[in-house]
């Protein structure tokens, strides 16, 4: 049986991981996209991203685009595997629904 992941299980982090897992491996998501999509404040999103980064589930890259700071977020292979196991555990709990 697949195991629920305590870090991913928190609702906001689950939504973050779902978005990142749905993005192709050639693309990165911006901090501002996540913020707007999830309706979070900078601080709230930053805290959740930090927790996921500490777990090795995503990487955060800060750069400049046209002299403006830009933050990109990308799921790691470890994160993709953890999310998939968490998703499978949820499906098993729900009876395969």
Secondary structure, 3 states (H helix, E strand, C coil): CCCCCHHHHCHHHHHHHHHHHHCCCCCCEEHHHHHHHHCCCHHHHHHHHHHHHHCCCEEEEEEEECCEEEEEEEECHHHHHHHHHHHHHHHHHCCCC
